[in-house]
Amino acid sequence: MMGAIVGDIVGSVYEWHNIKTKDFPLFRDDCFFTDDTVMTCAVAEAVMNGGRFGSWIFSDNREPYNSYGNGSAMRVSPCAWIMDCGFCARTGMWPSNGRARVQLSAEVTHNHPEGVKGAMATADAIRNAISLGGDSDTLAAITGSIAEAAYGIPDWIKDKAYSYLDEPLKDVLRRWKKFISKD
């Protein structure tokens, strides 16, 4: 989850000012967290204790808009932390509870089959994502969540990204760390 947040913050300043190089500072004074961080934390909150976002996910009144954009993949990383990866390795299939949670997190806004697939597929990388141009904060958030699982995150990067967050988001991260360490 922190990988998604790091990617979002680093990519925030390049979304409207795309660059086509991998030679740039990860953190600048004008970096900031965006809705990608907020939505990722909202999914974590819903996973932990069914906050308002969780109520929206499970509500009969939610109104998705058949999107197949990248938002569903951007916010899904908390779901990956609670999946039974041993089951995936043994069978080559997703555990039913993990697949359902990923699908629910996507369908709130991205209920098009391609939007759901994007969330399912997302369960030095951030620089590559940003250098592609386009929606840099979201591309880097998606890439960061994958890179965290594959490589981890150096403490200095975690600490720097954490310093950009406001207190409510820091609170979600503290509670998330306790939540996932229960297993």
Summary of the structure (lengths in Angstrom):
residues: 183
radius of gyration: 15.7
end to end distance: 16.6
largest distance: 47.1
contacts: 601
relative contact order: 0.22
helix: 63%
strand: 0%
